[in-house]
Amino acid sequence: MKILLYCLLLLVIAGHWAVVIMNIAAFILLAFVTPWYIASPLMTFIAFITFNKIDCPVTRLENSIRVKLGLRPIHTFIGHYLVKPFKMVLSNNG
């Protein structure tokens, strides 16, 4: 059962990364493929969703799986998988 939960956790993390990457790509591409009056509100919405502490349902799902596996829950996806490792690399090189 634990192996299935670990596999599910990996799928959730991969899916979450896919959503993050698609949001970044959409933010960049919108300015080039749509008129400004469509791109501007959509880009604002993407930035708002990305940088505010909104309770993400995918992060909640990941946390529920992590708790079942006996792992500590995370607070934010970007903070846990991008900012925290980047800070660790910087502190080890400094």
C-alpha positions as CSV (number, residue, x, y, z in Angstrom):
1,M,0.0,0.0,0.0
2,K,2.9,2.4,0.8
3,I,4.4,1.9,-2.6
4,L,1.1,2.9,-4.2
5,L,1.0,6.0,-2.1
6,Y,4.5,6.9,-3.0
7,C,3.7,6.4,-6.7
8,L,0.6,8.6,-6.2
9,L,2.7,11.3,-4.5
10,L,5.1,11.3,-7.4
11,L,2.2,11.6,-9.8
12,V,0.7,14.5,-7.9
13,I,4.1,16.3,-7.7
14,A,4.7,15.8,-11.4
15,G,1.2,17.1,-12.2
16,H,1.8,20.1,-10.0
17,W,5.0,20.9,-11.8
18,A,3.2,20.6,-15.1
19,V,0.6,23.2,-13.9
20,V,3.4,25.5,-12.7
21,I,5.3,25.2,-16.0
22,M,2.1,25.7,-18.1
23,N,1.3,28.9,-16.1
24,I,4.7,30.3,-16.7
25,A,4.5,29.5,-20.4
26,A,1.0,31.0,-20.6
27,F,2.2,34.1,-18.8
28,I,5.0,34.6,-21.4
29,L,3.1,33.6,-24.5
30,L,-0.1,35.5,-23.8
31,A,1.6,38.8,-24.6
32,F,2.5,37.6,-28.1
33,V,-0.5,35.6,-29.2
34,T,-3.5,37.7,-27.9
35,P,-4.4,41.4,-28.0
36,W,-3.3,43.5,-25.0
37,Y,-6.8,43.9,-23.6
38,I,-7.1,40.1,-23.3
39,A,-3.5,39.4,-22.3
40,S,-3.3,42.0,-19.5
41,P,-6.1,40.7,-17.3
42,L,-5.1,37.1,-17.8
43,M,-1.5,37.8,-17.0
44,T,-2.5,39.7,-13.9
45,F,-4.7,36.7,-12.8
46,I,-1.8,34.2,-13.4
47,A,0.6,36.4,-11.4
48,F,-2.0,36.9,-8.6
49,I,-2.6,33.1,-8.3
50,T,1.1,32.3,-8.5
51,F,2.4,34.8,-5.9
52,N,-0.4,34.9,-3.3
53,K,-0.8,32.4,-0.5
54,I,-4.0,30.9,-1.8
55,D,-4.8,27.4,-0.5
56,C,-4.0,25.3,-3.5
57,P,-6.1,22.1,-3.8
58,V,-3.2,20.2,-5.4
59,T,-1.0,21.1,-2.4
60,R,-3.7,20.0,0.0
61,L,-3.9,16.7,-1.9
62,E,-0.1,16.3,-1.7
63,N,-0.2,17.1,2.0
64,S,-2.9,14.5,2.7
65,I,-0.8,11.8,0.9
66,R,2.4,13.0,2.7
67,V,0.6,12.7,6.1
68,K,-0.5,9.1,5.2
69,L,3.1,8.2,4.4
70,G,4.3,9.7,7.7
71,L,6.1,12.7,5.9
72,R,5.9,16.3,7.0
73,P,3.3,18.4,5.1
74,I,4.6,21.3,3.0
75,H,3.4,24.9,3.2
76,T,3.8,26.0,-0.4
77,F,4.8,24.0,-3.5
78,I,7.2,26.7,-5.0
79,G,8.7,27.3,-1.6
80,H,9.3,23.6,-0.9
81,Y,10.5,22.4,-4.3
82,L,12.2,25.6,-5.8
83,V,13.1,28.3,-3.2
84,K,14.2,26.0,-0.3
85,P,16.7,23.9,-2.5
86,F,17.9,27.1,-4.2
87,K,18.7,28.6,-0.7
88,M,20.5,25.4,0.3
89,V,22.7,25.5,-2.8
90,L,23.5,29.2,-2.2
91,S,24.3,28.6,1.5
92,N,26.6,25.6,0.6
93,N,28.5,27.6,-2.1
94,G,28.9,30.7,0.1
